[in-house]
Amino acid sequence: MHIKRKLMMALMAVVLLCQVSCAAAMSFEPLPMDVSTGGPVPKDANYLSDTKYEDSSISVEIGTGRYADSEYHYAHIKLTHPSQLRTAPAGMVNSLSATFKSSATARGRLVANKVNAVVAINGDYYTKTDKCQVVMRMTNQVRNAARGDMDLLIIDKEGNFDAIKECTKENYQDYYALHQERMYQVFCFGPVLVEQGESVIADDYRNGNVGSQNKTQRAGIAQLGELEYLLLTTAGPQSKNSKGVTIPEFAKLMETIGKELSPTGCQLGFNLDGGNSTTLVFKTPRGTGNKLLYTKINSPEIERFLSDIIYFSTLERDD
């Protein structure tokens, strides 16, 4: 009986600790979702290794591998609140008051550093109006000039993904009329790669807007579950030992990694701007004194200036 009582007390202590931890995580103040401000500075101590960051509001783990004779990198992300999924224009490098009306460009790692990202990926290069025909960032509607030849990714204020394939201006206006109050971010590039865990791209898929059959660098984002995400990038022929992948190959890779990370795989996966824009940055030790810096971890020898990033923030603030 004495042993059982000790075991019961130990179990109750564990449950109480979990409850306290959960309550602490839920007590964080969400970030504003209607302005382009950065997040709190991530603490260096929470970078548990070159490939992992974890605190009580967010976890990020970087993975790598080879597929179709090319290297790939991914980030597996779990959040506490949807406001931690954010976007930033490159103009914020020079001014935190910059908006998505800015045409400035900058290196992705510098934008990530300015807004205190834990991890970040390139966006859809929103200043290119020929491909980025519809743009919403942080609830702010920037553009609607859809022509029916590009897919949209829509992220709502709960952090959930939706899509409109081959979106026309009328399609978007109808969707906006019904969902305006819930909409948070809209990206226009595509195509949609994965739905309900399975690739939706045929091997013979053709789309000149995204060079679908070209062997090149690729970048994409997917929702795995509630507040759980995947960022995926592949290297291209400009990098040593990589040939690059086509859109059908990229969709299959996203499907495969999604199933490795989640029992249900990617709920919805979307192709972002690729080629030399492909950028995944994470804070890793570099230089003397083991100093932590934001580092482009895929194809570091190629670093195109970007117009925007998608990034993920901590909610933990210094006491």
Order of alpha helices (4+ residues) and beta strands (2+ residues): alpha-beta-beta-beta-beta-beta-alpha-beta-beta-beta-beta-beta-alpha-beta-beta-beta-beta-beta-alpha-beta-beta-beta-beta
